[in-house]
Amino acid sequence: MRRYSNRSNFSTLSEINITPLLDLAFVLLIIFMITTPLLENSTNLVIPSSNTPSSAASRSDVQTVSVDRDATVKLNNEVVDEESLVARLVQLKSANPGLAVIIRPDRDLPVQKLISVMDSLKRAQVTKVGIATKAEAR
């Protein structure tokens, strides 16, 4: 009987091709370089929830604070400055403890002015505050 196999084919492989391993290592390195800054800047938020449904405020309890593009503040369509806004809101809050305020800012209003209006509401101890928005057309 003759053997057709050659024993030289069964020699051990002394070289390993590491090119695919390096490709994988570089791809993983790039992925980690991209995702790491995103993970560091994220903030974990725990959104509060309640088992009781929130009651809707009646129309008489709701006051509107409008802030236009020129940073003119209006309380129920009357122009007021920041100090008189706080005084009027304190007066309304003492008359009606369930007072709710809706802020209607202009789209081009600087954020700092909106924050100052919200600070005025905080000084007046108004806790029910909403910001009126309009849904964008798609």
N, CA, C and O atoms as a GROMACS GRO file, in nm:
protein
  552
    1MET      N    1   0.082  -0.116   0.000
    1MET     CA    2   0.000   0.000   0.000
    1MET      C    3   0.087   0.124   0.000
    1MET      O    4   0.190   0.132   0.067
    2ARG      N    5   0.043   0.215  -0.074
    2ARG     CA    6   0.116   0.339  -0.084
    2ARG      C    7   0.048   0.450  -0.007
    2ARG      O    8  -0.075   0.458  -0.001
    3ARG      N    9   0.128   0.533   0.050
    3ARG     CA   10   0.074   0.651   0.119
    3ARG      C   11   0.088   0.771   0.028
    3ARG      O   12   0.194   0.797  -0.029
    4TYR      N   13  -0.020   0.842   0.018
    4TYR     CA   14  -0.015   0.961  -0.066
    4TYR      C   15   0.003   1.088   0.015
    4TYR      O   16   0.018   1.196  -0.043
    5SER      N   17   0.003   1.079   0.143
    5SER     CA   18   0.021   1.198   0.225
    5SER      C   19   0.167   1.228   0.245
    5SER      O   20   0.253   1.140   0.239
    6ASN      N   21   0.191   1.352   0.268
    6ASN     CA   22   0.328   1.395   0.286
    6ASN      C   23   0.342   1.448   0.429
    6ASN      O   24   0.263   1.533   0.471
    7ARG      N   25   0.438   1.400   0.501
    7ARG     CA   26   0.454   1.440   0.640
    7ARG      C   27   0.497   1.586   0.653
    7ARG      O   28   0.483   1.642   0.762
    8SER      N   29   0.547   1.649   0.554
    8SER     CA   30   0.591   1.788   0.564
    8SER      C   31   0.472   1.884   0.577
    8SER      O   32   0.489   1.998   0.620
    9ASN      N   33   0.354   1.839   0.540
    9ASN     CA   34   0.234   1.923   0.555
    9ASN      C   35   0.191   1.938   0.699
    9ASN      O   36   0.114   2.029   0.731
   10PHE      N   37   0.237   1.851   0.788
   10PHE     CA   38   0.194   1.852   0.927
   10PHE      C   39   0.290   1.929   1.017
   10PHE      O   40   0.293   1.903   1.137
   11SER      N   41   0.365   2.018   0.965
   11SER     CA   42   0.458   2.094   1.047
   11SER      C   43   0.382   2.203   1.124
   11SER      O   44   0.275   2.247   1.081
   12THR      N   45   0.438   2.246   1.235
   12THR     CA   46   0.373   2.348   1.316
   12THR      C   47   0.390   2.485   1.253
   12THR      O   48   0.488   2.513   1.184
   13LEU      N   49   0.289   2.570   1.278
   13LEU     CA   50   0.291   2.705   1.223
   13LEU      C   51   0.368   2.794   1.320
   13LEU      O   52   0.326   2.811   1.434
   14SER      N   53   0.478   2.848   1.277
   14SER     CA   54   0.561   2.927   1.367
   14SER      C   55   0.530   3.076   1.360
   14SER      O   56   0.582   3.150   1.444
   15GLU      N   57   0.450   3.125   1.268
   15GLU     CA   58   0.414   3.265   1.256
   15GLU      C   59   0.262   3.280   1.268
   15GLU      O   60   0.186   3.201   1.212
   16ILE      N   61   0.220   3.384   1.343
   16ILE     CA   62   0.078   3.413   1.357
   16ILE      C   63   0.053   3.548   1.290
   16ILE      O   64   0.127   3.644   1.314
   17ASN      N   65  -0.047   3.555   1.209
   17ASN     CA   66  -0.083   3.679   1.142
   17ASN      C   67  -0.163   3.764   1.240
   17ASN      O   68  -0.275   3.728   1.276
   18ILE      N   69  -0.105   3.876   1.285
   18ILE     CA   70  -0.171   3.960   1.386
   18ILE      C   71  -0.243   4.080   1.325
   18ILE      O   72  -0.292   4.165   1.400
   19THR      N   73  -0.250   4.091   1.196
   19THR     CA   74  -0.317   4.204   1.131
   19THR      C   75  -0.465   4.212   1.168
   19THR      O   76  -0.511   4.321   1.203
   20PRO      N   77  -0.541   4.102   1.164
   20PRO     CA   78  -0.682   4.114   1.206
   20PRO      C   79  -0.695   4.151   1.354
   20PRO      O   80  -0.788   4.221   1.392
   21LEU      N   81  -0.604   4.106   1.437
   21LEU     CA   82  -0.608   4.139   1.579
   21LEU      C   83  -0.581   4.288   1.600
   21LEU      O   84  -0.646   4.351   1.683
   22LEU      N   85  -0.486   4.343   1.526
   22LEU     CA   86  -0.458   4.487   1.536
   22LEU      C   87  -0.576   4.570   1.484
   22LEU      O   88  -0.608   4.674   1.541
   23ASP      N   89  -0.640   4.525   1.377
   23ASP     CA   90  -0.758   4.595   1.326
   23ASP      C   91  -0.868   4.601   1.431
   23ASP      O   92  -0.930   4.705   1.452
   24LEU      N   93  -0.892   4.490   1.495
   24LEU     CA   94  -0.993   4.485   1.600
   24LEU      C   95  -0.956   4.575   1.717
   24LEU      O   96  -1.042   4.644   1.772
   25ALA      N   97  -0.830   4.575   1.756
   25ALA     CA   98  -0.786   4.658   1.868
   25ALA      C   99  -0.803   4.807   1.836
   25ALA      O  100  -0.846   4.884   1.922
   26PHE      N  101  -0.771   4.848   1.714
   26PHE     CA  102  -0.786   4.988   1.677
   26PHE      C  103  -0.933   5.029   1.668
   26PHE      O  104  -0.968   5.140   1.707
   27VAL      N  105  -1.018   4.941   1.618
   27VAL     CA  106  -1.161   4.972   1.612
   27VAL      C  107  -1.217   4.989   1.752
   27VAL      O  108  -1.294   5.083   1.777
   28LEU      N  109  -1.181   4.900   1.843
   28LEU     CA  110  -1.227   4.913   1.981
   28LEU      C  111  -1.173   5.040   2.046
   28LEU      O  112  -1.245   5.105   2.122
   29LEU      N  113  -1.049   5.074   2.019
   29LEU     CA  114  -0.991   5.196   2.073
   29LEU      C  115  -1.068   5.319   2.025
   29LEU      O  116  -1.096   5.409   2.105
   30ILE      N  117  -1.102   5.323   1.898
   30ILE     CA  118  -1.176   5.437   1.843
   30ILE      C  119  -1.316   5.443   1.904
   30ILE      O  120  -1.364   5.552   1.936
   31ILE      N  121  -1.380   5.330   1.921
   31ILE     CA  122  -1.514   5.329   1.981
   31ILE      C  123  -1.508   5.381   2.124
   31ILE      O  124  -1.592   5.462   2.162
   32PHE      N  125  -1.412   5.339   2.202
   32PHE     CA  126  -1.401   5.387   2.339
   32PHE      C  127  -1.362   5.534   2.344
   32PHE      O  128  -1.406   5.607   2.434
   33MET      N  129  -1.282   5.580   2.250
   33MET     CA  130  -1.246   5.722   2.248
   33MET      C  131  -1.367   5.809   2.217
   33MET      O  132  -1.377   5.921   2.267
   34ILE      N  133  -1.458   5.759   2.136
   34ILE     CA  134  -1.577   5.837   2.101
   34ILE      C  135  -1.679   5.834   2.213
   34ILE      O  136  -1.739   5.937   2.243
   35THR      N  137  -1.701   5.719   2.274
   35THR     CA  138  -1.808   5.707   2.373
   35THR      C  139  -1.770   5.756   2.513
   35THR      O  140  -1.860   5.792   2.589
   36THR      N  141  -1.645   5.758   2.548
   36THR     CA  142  -1.606   5.798   2.684
   36THR      C  143  -1.643   5.943   2.716
   36THR      O  144  -1.698   5.966   2.824
   37PRO      N  145  -1.618   6.042   2.630
   37PRO     CA  146  -1.661   6.178   2.665
   37PRO      C  147  -1.812   6.190   2.681
   37PRO      O  148  -1.858   6.271   2.762
   38LEU      N  149  -1.889   6.113   2.607
   38LEU     CA  150  -2.034   6.119   2.621
   38LEU      C  151  -2.078   6.065   2.756
   38LEU      O  152  -2.175   6.115   2.814
   39LEU      N  153  -2.010   5.965   2.806
   39LEU     CA  154  -2.046   5.908   2.935
   39LEU      C  155  -2.010   6.000   3.050
   39LEU      O  156  -2.079   6.002   3.152
   40GLU      N  157  -1.904   6.076   3.036
   40GLU     CA  158  -1.860   6.164   3.144
   40GLU      C  159  -1.951   6.284   3.160
   40GLU      O  160  -1.965   6.335   3.271
   41ASN      N  161  -2.014   6.331   3.052
   41ASN     CA  162  -2.097   6.450   3.058
   41ASN      C  163  -2.243   6.419   3.088
   41ASN      O  164  -2.322   6.512   3.104
   42SER      N  165  -2.280   6.294   3.097
   42SER     CA  166  -2.420   6.262   3.119
   42SER      C  167  -2.456   6.282   3.266
   42SER      O  168  -2.371   6.274   3.354
   43THR      N  169  -2.583   6.309   3.289
   43THR     CA  170  -2.634   6.330   3.423
   43THR      C  171  -2.745   6.230   3.448
   43THR      O  172  -2.837   6.217   3.366
   44ASN      N  173  -2.737   6.161   3.559
   44ASN     CA  174  -2.843   6.068   3.593
   44ASN      C  175  -2.957   6.145   3.657
   44ASN      O  176  -2.938   6.215   3.757
   45LEU      N  177  -3.076   6.132   3.600
   45LEU     CA  178  -3.193   6.200   3.652
   45LEU      C  179  -3.291   6.097   3.704
   45LEU      O  180  -3.319   5.997   3.638
   46VAL      N  181  -3.343   6.124   3.820
   46VAL     CA  182  -3.451   6.043   3.874
   46VAL      C  183  -3.575   6.130   3.868
   46VAL      O  184  -3.589   6.226   3.943
   47ILE      N  185  -3.665   6.094   3.779
   47ILE     CA  186  -3.784   6.174   3.757
   47ILE      C  187  -3.887   6.137   3.863
   47ILE      O  188  -3.920   6.020   3.879
   48PRO      N  189  -3.940   6.236   3.935
   48PRO     CA  190  -4.036   6.205   4.039
   48PRO      C  191  -4.169   6.158   3.980
   48PRO      O  192  -4.208   6.198   3.871
   49SER      N  193  -4.235   6.074   4.054
   49SER     CA  194  -4.366   6.027   4.012
   49SER      C  195  -4.459   6.026   4.132
   49SER      O  196  -4.415   6.032   4.247
   50SER      N  197  -4.585   6.020   4.102
   50SER     CA  198  -4.684   6.023   4.208
   50SER      C  199  -4.794   5.923   4.175
   50SER      O  200  -4.825   5.900   4.058
   51ASN      N  201  -4.852   5.866   4.278
   51ASN     CA  202  -4.963   5.774   4.257
   51ASN      C  203  -5.096   5.847   4.246
   51ASN      O  204  -5.191   5.794   4.190
   52THR      N  205  -5.102   5.967   4.299
   52THR     CA  206  -5.226   6.043   4.292
   52THR      C  207  -5.223   6.133   4.170
   52THR      O  208  -5.121   6.196   4.141
   53PRO      N  209  -5.331   6.141   4.098
   53PRO     CA  210  -5.333   6.229   3.982
   53PRO      C  211  -5.332   6.374   4.025
   53PRO      O  212  -5.389   6.411   4.127
   54SER      N  213  -5.265   6.457   3.946
   54SER     CA  214  -5.259   6.599   3.980
   54SER      C  215  -5.392   6.665   3.944
   54SER      O  216  -5.453   6.634   3.842
   55SER      N  217  -5.435   6.753   4.030
   55SER     CA  218  -5.562   6.820   4.006
   55SER      C  219  -5.538   6.940   3.915
   55SER      O  220  -5.438   7.010   3.927
   56ALA      N  221  -5.630   6.961   3.826
   56ALA     CA  222  -5.618   7.073   3.734
   56ALA      C  223  -5.656   7.202   3.807
   56ALA      O  224  -5.751   7.204   3.886
   57ALA      N  225  -5.583   7.306   3.780
   57ALA     CA  226  -5.612   7.435   3.843
   57ALA      C  227  -5.730   7.500   3.772
   57ALA      O  228  -5.745   7.489   3.650
   58SER      N  229  -5.812   7.567   3.849
   58SER     CA  230  -5.926   7.636   3.787
   58SER      C  231  -5.876   7.764   3.719
   58SER      O  232  -5.766   7.812   3.748
   59ARG      N  233  -5.956   7.817   3.630
   59ARG     CA  234  -5.916   7.936   3.554
   59ARG      C  235  -5.894   8.056   3.646
   59ARG      O  236  -5.812   8.142   3.615
   60SER      N  237  -5.964   8.063   3.756
   60SER     CA  238  -5.948   8.179   3.846
   60SER      C  239  -5.818   8.171   3.924
   60SER      O  240  -5.769   8.272   3.973
   61ASP      N  241  -5.760   8.051   3.936
   61ASP     CA  242  -5.634   8.034   4.008
   61ASP      C  243  -5.512   8.062   3.922
   61ASP      O  244  -5.401   8.074   3.974
   62VAL      N  245  -5.530   8.073   3.791
   62VAL     CA  246  -5.416   8.085   3.698
   62VAL      C  247  -5.393   8.230   3.661
   62VAL      O  248  -5.484   8.301   3.618
   63GLN      N  249  -5.267   8.274   3.677
   63GLN     CA  250  -5.225   8.407   3.634
   63GLN      C  251  -5.122   8.388   3.523
   63GLN      O  252  -5.052   8.287   3.521
   64THR      N  253  -5.112   8.483   3.433
   64THR     CA  254  -5.021   8.473   3.320
   64THR      C  255  -4.916   8.582   3.327
   64THR      O  256  -4.947   8.701   3.341
   65VAL      N  257  -4.789   8.540   3.318
   65VAL     CA  258  -4.678   8.634   3.311
   65VAL      C  259  -4.620   8.621   3.171
   65VAL      O  260  -4.568   8.516   3.135
   66SER      N  261  -4.628   8.728   3.093
   66SER     CA  262  -4.575   8.728   2.957
   66SER      C  263  -4.447   8.809   2.953
   66SER      O  264  -4.437   8.914   3.015
   67VAL      N  265  -4.349   8.759   2.879
   67VAL     CA  266  -4.222   8.830   2.862
   67VAL      C  267  -4.197   8.838   2.712
   67VAL      O  268  -4.180   8.736   2.646
   68ASP      N  269  -4.195   8.962   2.659
   68ASP     CA  270  -4.176   8.974   2.515
   68ASP      C  271  -4.027   8.983   2.479
   68ASP      O  272  -3.940   8.974   2.566
   69ARG      N  273  -4.000   9.000   2.353
   69ARG     CA  274  -3.865   9.000   2.299
   69ARG      C  275  -3.778   9.111   2.358
   69ARG      O  276  -3.656   9.096   2.370
   70ASP      N  277  -3.840   9.222   2.396
   70ASP     CA  278  -3.767   9.335   2.453
   70ASP      C  279  -3.754   9.324   2.605
   70ASP      O  280  -3.714   9.420   2.670
   71ALA      N  281  -3.786   9.207   2.662
   71ALA     CA  282  -3.778   9.178   2.805
   71ALA      C  283  -3.877   9.262   2.886
   71ALA      O  284  -3.852   9.292   3.002
   72THR      N  285  -3.990   9.299   2.825
   72THR     CA  286  -4.097   9.367   2.896
   72THR      C  287  -4.184   9.261   2.962
   72THR      O  288  -4.235   9.171   2.896
   73VAL      N  289  -4.200   9.273   3.094
   73VAL     CA  290  -4.276   9.174   3.170
   73VAL      C  291  -4.418   9.225   3.190
   73VAL      O  292  -4.439   9.340   3.230
   74LYS      N  293  -4.515   9.139   3.161
   74LYS     CA  294  -4.656   9.175   3.178
   74LYS      C  295  -4.722   9.069   3.265
   74LYS      O  296  -4.707   8.949   3.242
   75LEU      N  297  -4.796   9.114   3.366
   75LEU     CA  298  -4.877   9.026   3.449
   75LEU      C  299  -5.022   9.048   3.408
   75LEU      O  300  -5.077   9.155   3.432
   76ASN      N  301  -5.082   8.948   3.348
   76ASN     CA  302  -5.219   8.957   3.296
   76ASN      C  303  -5.237   9.080   3.206
   76ASN      O  304  -5.332   9.156   3.222
   77ASN      N  305  -5.145   9.098   3.113
   77ASN     CA  306  -5.144   9.206   3.013
   77ASN      C  307  -5.124   9.345   3.072
   77ASN      O  308  -5.156   9.444   3.006
   78GLU      N  309  -5.073   9.356   3.194
   78GLU     CA  310  -5.034   9.484   3.253
   78GLU      C  311  -4.883   9.486   3.267
   78GLU      O  312  -4.825   9.394   3.323
   79VAL      N  313  -4.818   9.589   3.217
   79VAL     CA  314  -4.673   9.599   3.224
   79VAL      C  315  -4.632   9.625   3.370
   79VAL      O  316  -4.682   9.717   3.435
   80VAL      N  317  -4.540   9.541   3.419
   80VAL     CA  318  -4.490   9.554   3.556
   80VAL      C  319  -4.338   9.540   3.554
   80VAL      O  320  -4.281   9.478   3.463
   81ASP      N  321  -4.273   9.598   3.655
   81ASP     CA  322  -4.129   9.574   3.668
   81ASP      C  323  -4.110   9.457   3.765
   81ASP      O  324  -4.207   9.401   3.816
   82GLU      N  325  -3.985   9.420   3.788
   82GLU     CA  326  -3.956   9.299   3.865
   82GLU      C  327  -4.002   9.310   4.010
   82GLU      O  328  -4.055   9.213   4.065
   83GLU      N  329  -3.982   9.426   4.074
   83GLU     CA  330  -4.020   9.442   4.213
   83GLU      C  331  -4.172   9.442   4.231
   83GLU      O  332  -4.225   9.381   4.323
   84SER      N  333  -4.241   9.513   4.141
   84SER     CA  334  -4.387   9.515   4.152
   84SER      C  335  -4.448   9.380   4.114
   84SER      O  336  -4.556   9.346   4.160
   85LEU      N  337  -4.379   9.304   4.029
   85LEU     CA  338  -4.425   9.168   3.996
   85LEU      C  339  -4.426   9.082   4.121
   85LEU      O  340  -4.522   9.010   4.148
   86VAL      N  341  -4.316   9.090   4.198
   86VAL     CA  342  -4.308   9.010   4.321
   86VAL      C  343  -4.417   9.055   4.418
   86VAL      O  344  -4.483   8.971   4.479
   87ALA      N  345  -4.435   9.186   4.434
   87ALA     CA  346  -4.536   9.238   4.528
   87ALA      C  347  -4.677   9.195   4.486
   87ALA      O  348  -4.757   9.154   4.571
   88ARG      N  349  -4.707   9.204   4.358
   88ARG     CA  350  -4.840   9.165   4.310
   88ARG      C  351  -4.862   9.015   4.327
   88ARG      O  352  -4.972   8.972   4.364
   89LEU      N  353  -4.759   8.936   4.301
   89LEU     CA  354  -4.774   8.791   4.316
   89LEU      C  355  -4.790   8.752   4.463
   89LEU      O  356  -4.865   8.659   4.494
   90VAL      N  357  -4.720   8.820   4.553
   90VAL     CA  358  -4.737   8.793   4.696
   90VAL      C  359  -4.880   8.827   4.737
   90VAL      O  360  -4.942   8.753   4.814
   91GLN      N  361  -4.932   8.938   4.687
   91GLN     CA  362  -5.069   8.978   4.718
   91GLN      C  363  -5.169   8.875   4.664
   91GLN      O  364  -5.263   8.837   4.734
   92LEU      N  365  -5.149   8.830   4.540
   92LEU     CA  366  -5.239   8.730   4.481
   92LEU      C  367  -5.227   8.595   4.553
   92LEU      O  368  -5.326   8.524   4.568
   93LYS      N  369  -5.106   8.561   4.596
   93LYS     CA  370  -5.084   8.434   4.667
   93LYS      C  371  -5.151   8.436   4.804
   93LYS      O  372  -5.205   8.334   4.847
   94SER      N  373  -5.148   8.549   4.872
   94SER     CA  374  -5.214   8.556   5.004
   94SER      C  375  -5.365   8.548   4.988
   94SER      O  376  -5.433   8.491   5.074
   95ALA      N  377  -5.420   8.604   4.879
   95ALA     CA  378  -5.564   8.596   4.856
   95ALA      C  379  -5.606   8.457   4.809
   95ALA      O  380  -5.717   8.412   4.838
   96ASN      N  381  -5.517   8.389   4.736
   96ASN     CA  382  -5.551   8.258   4.680
   96ASN      C  383  -5.431   8.166   4.696
   96ASN      O  384  -5.337   8.174   4.617
   97PRO      N  385  -5.430   8.078   4.798
   97PRO     CA  386  -5.313   7.991   4.821
   97PRO      C  387  -5.287   7.891   4.708
   97PRO      O  388  -5.176   7.841   4.695
   98GLY      N  389  -5.387   7.862   4.626
   98GLY     CA  390  -5.369   7.768   4.515
   98GLY      C  391  -5.328   7.836   4.387
   98GLY      O  392  -5.358   7.787   4.278
   99LEU      N  393  -5.261   7.950   4.397
   99LEU     CA  394  -5.223   8.028   4.279
   99LEU      C  395  -5.128   7.951   4.188
   99LEU      O  396  -5.031   7.891   4.235
  100ALA      N  397  -5.157   7.954   4.061
  100ALA     CA  398  -5.070   7.893   3.959
  100ALA      C  399  -5.034   8.001   3.858
  100ALA      O  400  -5.117   8.086   3.823
  101VAL      N  401  -4.911   7.998   3.810
  101VAL     CA  402  -4.863   8.099   3.716
  101VAL      C  403  -4.813   8.030   3.590
  101VAL      O  404  -4.740   7.932   3.597
  102ILE      N  405  -4.853   8.083   3.477
  102ILE     CA  406  -4.804   8.036   3.348
  102ILE      C  407  -4.715   8.146   3.291
  102ILE      O  408  -4.757   8.260   3.278
  103ILE      N  409  -4.592   8.109   3.257
  103ILE     CA  410  -4.498   8.204   3.196
  103ILE      C  411  -4.506   8.185   3.045
  103ILE      O  412  -4.495   8.072   2.996
  104ARG      N  413  -4.524   8.294   2.973
  104ARG     CA  414  -4.529   8.290   2.827
  104ARG      C  415  -4.412   8.371   2.772
  104ARG      O  416  -4.426   8.490   2.746
  105PRO      N  417  -4.296   8.307   2.754
  105PRO     CA  418  -4.180   8.381   2.703
  105PRO      C  419  -4.182   8.389   2.550
  105PRO      O  420  -4.239   8.303   2.483
  106ASP      N  421  -4.119   8.493   2.499
  106ASP     CA  422  -4.099   8.505   2.355
  106ASP      C  423  -3.994   8.404   2.311
  106ASP      O  424  -3.906   8.367   2.390
  107ARG      N  425  -4.002   8.360   2.189
  107ARG     CA  426  -3.909   8.260   2.138
  107ARG      C  427  -3.765   8.310   2.136
  107ARG      O  428  -3.672   8.233   2.158
  108ASP      N  429  -3.747   8.438   2.109
  108ASP     CA  430  -3.612   8.495   2.098
  108ASP      C  431  -3.566   8.560   2.228
  108ASP      O  432  -3.466   8.632   2.229
  109LEU      N  433  -3.636   8.535   2.337
  109LEU     CA  434  -3.599   8.593   2.466
  109LEU      C  435  -3.472   8.525   2.519
  109LEU      O  436  -3.461   8.403   2.514
  110PRO      N  437  -3.377   8.604   2.569
  110PRO     CA  438  -3.258   8.542   2.630
  110PRO      C  439  -3.298   8.459   2.752
  110PRO      O  440  -3.389   8.496   2.827
  111VAL      N  441  -3.231   8.350   2.770
  111VAL     CA  442  -3.264   8.257   2.878
  111VAL      C  443  -3.247   8.324   3.014
  111VAL      O  444  -3.323   8.296   3.107
  112GLN      N  445  -3.149   8.413   3.027
  112GLN     CA  446  -3.124   8.477   3.156
  112GLN      C  447  -3.246   8.558   3.202
  112GLN      O  448  -3.275   8.562   3.322
  113LYS      N  449  -3.316   8.621   3.111
  113LYS     CA  450  -3.435   8.698   3.149
  113LYS      C  451  -3.545   8.605   3.198
  113LYS      O  452  -3.616   8.638   3.293
  114LEU      N  453  -3.560   8.490   3.135
  114LEU     CA  454  -3.658   8.392   3.181
  114LEU      C  455  -3.623   8.342   3.321
  114LEU      O  456  -3.711   8.323   3.405
  115ILE      N  457  -3.494   8.322   3.346
  115ILE     CA  458  -3.449   8.278   3.478
  115ILE      C  459  -3.478   8.384   3.583
  115ILE      O  460  -3.517   8.352   3.695
  116SER      N  461  -3.461   8.511   3.548
  116SER     CA  462  -3.488   8.618   3.645
  116SER      C  463  -3.637   8.626   3.677
  116SER      O  464  -3.674   8.656   3.791
  117VAL      N  465  -3.722   8.601   3.579
  117VAL     CA  466  -3.867   8.598   3.605
  117VAL      C  467  -3.900   8.481   3.696
  117VAL      O  468  -3.981   8.494   3.787
  118MET      N  469  -3.838   8.367   3.672
  118MET     CA  470  -3.862   8.250   3.757
  118MET      C  471  -3.810   8.276   3.899
  118MET      O  472  -3.870   8.229   3.996
  119ASP      N  473  -3.699   8.349   3.912
  119ASP     CA  474  -3.651   8.387   4.046
  119ASP      C  475  -3.751   8.478   4.117
  119ASP      O  476  -3.770   8.467   4.238
  120SER      N  477  -3.815   8.567   4.042
  120SER     CA  478  -3.918   8.653   4.101
  120SER      C  479  -4.035   8.569   4.152
  120SER      O  480  -4.090   8.597   4.258
  121LEU      N  481  -4.072   8.466   4.078
  121LEU     CA  482  -4.180   8.378   4.122
  121LEU      C  483  -4.139   8.301   4.248
  121LEU      O  484  -4.221   8.276   4.336
  122LYS      N  485  -4.013   8.265   4.254
  122LYS     CA  486  -3.965   8.193   4.372
  122LYS      C  487  -3.966   8.285   4.495
  122LYS      O  488  -4.003   8.242   4.604
  123ARG      N  489  -3.927   8.412   4.477
  123ARG     CA  490  -3.929   8.506   4.589
  123ARG      C  491  -4.072   8.531   4.638
  123ARG      O  492  -4.095   8.558   4.756
  124ALA      N  493  -4.168   8.521   4.545
  124ALA     CA  494  -4.308   8.538   4.582
  124ALA      C  495  -4.368   8.408   4.636
  124ALA      O  496  -4.486   8.404   4.670
  125GLN      N  497  -4.287   8.303   4.644
  125GLN     CA  498  -4.326   8.172   4.696
  125GLN      C  499  -4.438   8.108   4.616
  125GLN      O  500  -4.525   8.041   4.671
  126VAL      N  501  -4.435   8.130   4.484
  126VAL     CA  502  -4.529   8.064   4.394
  126VAL      C  503  -4.466   7.932   4.353
  126VAL      O  504  -4.357   7.929   4.296
  127THR      N  505  -4.536   7.821   4.385
  127THR     CA  506  -4.478   7.689   4.357
  127THR      C  507  -4.538   7.622   4.235
  127THR      O  508  -4.475   7.532   4.178
  128LYS      N  509  -4.654   7.663   4.193
  128LYS     CA  510  -4.717   7.605   4.074
  128LYS      C  511  -4.685   7.693   3.954
  128LYS      O  512  -4.752   7.794   3.930
  129VAL      N  513  -4.583   7.654   3.879
  129VAL     CA  514  -4.536   7.734   3.767
  129VAL      C  515  -4.531   7.647   3.642
  129VAL      O  516  -4.486   7.533   3.647
  130GLY      N  517  -4.576   7.701   3.533
  130GLY     CA  518  -4.568   7.632   3.403
  130GLY      C  519  -4.516   7.728   3.298
  130GLY      O  520  -4.530   7.849   3.311
  131ILE      N  521  -4.455   7.672   3.194
  131ILE     CA  522  -4.405   7.754   3.083
  131ILE      C  523  -4.485   7.715   2.960
  131ILE      O  524  -4.487   7.599   2.918
  132ALA      N  525  -4.551   7.813   2.902
  132ALA     CA  526  -4.634   7.788   2.784
  132ALA      C  527  -4.545   7.771   2.662
  132ALA      O  528  -4.456   7.853   2.636
  133THR      N  529  -4.568   7.665   2.587
  133THR     CA  530  -4.494   7.638   2.465
  133THR      C  531  -4.592   7.607   2.353
  133THR      O  532  -4.710   7.580   2.377
  134LYS      N  533  -4.542   7.611   2.232
  134LYS     CA  534  -4.623   7.577   2.116
  134LYS      C  535  -4.554   7.464   2.044
  134LYS      O  536  -4.434   7.469   2.021
  135ALA      N  537  -4.628   7.362   2.008
  135ALA     CA  538  -4.570   7.249   1.937
  135ALA      C  539  -4.525   7.294   1.798
  135ALA      O  540  -4.595   7.369   1.730
  136GLU      N  541  -4.408   7.246   1.758
  136GLU     CA  542  -4.356   7.282   1.626
  136GLU      C  543  -4.424   7.198   1.520
  136GLU      O  544  -4.451   7.079   1.539
  137ALA      N  545  -4.452   7.261   1.407
  137ALA     CA  546  -4.512   7.189   1.294
  137ALA      C  547  -4.405   7.104   1.227
  137ALA      O  548  -4.292   7.149   1.207
  138ARG      N  549  -4.441   6.983   1.194
  138ARG     CA  550  -4.345   6.893   1.130
  138ARG      C  551  -4.364   6.885   0.984
  138ARG      O  552  -4.290   6.813   0.916
   0.00000   0.00000   0.00000
